[in-house]
């Protein structure tokens, strides 16, 4: 399981805006709540597809070469929280609902987009930032891949060449 779920009284404190409609403030609460639940963020490894998660779901890995911020709407914006949300949602859907990676990724991507837009940023601009770095990261020579990285996305995508490169670059954690 990705996180320890808090008690309901603690969960209630995270709800600052109440609405059952699509609401930017509610999405802001969701983003904060999910990011707060992730036990460890690791930016010290080479992670194809920009980011991933440990097999047990306790760590979110973000490629060490991805900048921590982007210029969106003329402002410098910390982007890790959007990536963390995507990875946490994707991992939960894989593990808890047993979805195929492509389906889990679609839902996670749409959740990430909703969070980006809820903060007032253009998805097109944010997506251009991630896509431009995704190409660079995917082309990099893998040197340091964590030994507990969940390989499900790469297997489901049948990216066997990338899997072979990753396995060769696995570095056990101390």
N, C-alpha and C positions, 0 to 999 in steps of 0.2 A: 504494500500500500504506500502510496506516495507520501502521505502525511499522517500525523496523528490528528484526528478530527477533534476539535474542541467541544467542550460541553455546551449544551444548548444556551445556557445563560451567557457564556462567552460569545457564542455565535450571535446572539441577539444584540450584543454591544457593537458588532461590526455593521449592523444595518443602520445607516444614517438617513437614508431616503427610502420611503416606501412607495412603490408603484408596481402595478402588474403590467404596465405598458412598457414599451421600449423606452428606456430613460437613461440619459448620459450619466446622471449622478449615481444611479443604481449600478451602472457598469463600472463606475469609478470605485464604488464600494467592493464590487466583485473582484476587480483587479487587485486591490489592496489585500483582500482576504486570501486570495489564492497565493499571491506572492509571499505573504506572511507565513503560510503553511509549509512552504518548501524548506526542507531541512538544511540543504547545502547547495550553493551555486559554485560551480567550478569553471574557471576561465583559463585553465592552465594546459589544455590539451588541444589536439587537432581533432575536430569533429566535423566530418562530412555532413552536408545538408544544413550547415550553420550551427545546429544545436541538437541535443538529444538528452537522454536520461539514463540513469543507472538501471540495471535489471530489477533491483528491488524498489525503484522509484524514489529513493531518498535523495538523490542528487539530480540536479539539472546541469547539463554540460553545455556551455556556449563556447564556440571555437575561439581560441586565444587570439586569433587575428581579426576577429570582428570588432570594429570600433564600438565603444560603449555608448556612443551618442551619435546623433545625426542632426543636420540642419533641416528642420521641418517648419514650414510657414515662417521662415526667416529667424527661427529661434533654435538654439542648441537644445536638444531633447535627449534625455537618457532613455535608451531603447530596451535595455535588458528586461524590464518588467513586462513588456509586450511579448517578448520571446519566451520568458518564463511561463506566462499564462498559456501560451500556445502549447508548450511542451507538457505542462502539468495536465491540461485538458486532454491532450492526445494520449498520454500515458494512462490516465484514468479510464478513458474509453477503451483502450486496448485491454487493460487488465480487468476492469470491472464488468464491461459489457461484452468483451471478446470480439470487438469489431475488427475488421480487416484494417490494416494500416491506412489504405487510401481513404476509407470512410472516416476513420478517426482523424486523419490529417485534414480532411475537408471541414469537419466540424470545428477543429482547433483553429484552422485558418480563419474561419468566419468569426469565431470568438475573438481572435487577435484583431481582426479588422474592426469589429464593434468597439473594442477597447481603444484602439487608435483614434477612431472617429469620435468616440465619446469625449476624448480629451481635446477635440477640436482640430485634429490634424488630418490632412488629406491622405487617404489610403494610397493613392497613386504615388505620392511622394515617398511615403514610408516604404511601400513595396519596391519602389525603384532602388532605394537604399539597400534593402535586404537582398534583392536580386543581384545587384551589382557586386556585392560581396560574396554571394553564394557561388557565383561563377569562379571567383578567385579562390575561394576556400575549396571548392570541389576539384580545382586543378592543382592544388598544392600537393607537394610531396609529403605524405603522412609520415611523421616521425614519432609522435607521442599520442597514442590512443589509449584511453583508460581500459583496464581489464574488465571492468564491470559495465561497460556501455551496452545498453540493450540493442541488439542487432536486428530486431524485428523489422524496422522500416527498410533496411537494406535487403533483407531476405524477401520481404513481401514485394519489393520493387524489382526483385531478381537482378540486383546490381552486383553480380558475382565478382566482377573485376574490382569494384570498390571493396567488397568484403575481403577479398584476398589481400589487398593493400592494407586494410585495417588490421587484419589478423597478424600480418607481418610487423605492424608498428605498435602492437599492444605492449604497454609498459605496466607491469604490476604496480599497484599502489603500495607505498611503504607501510 
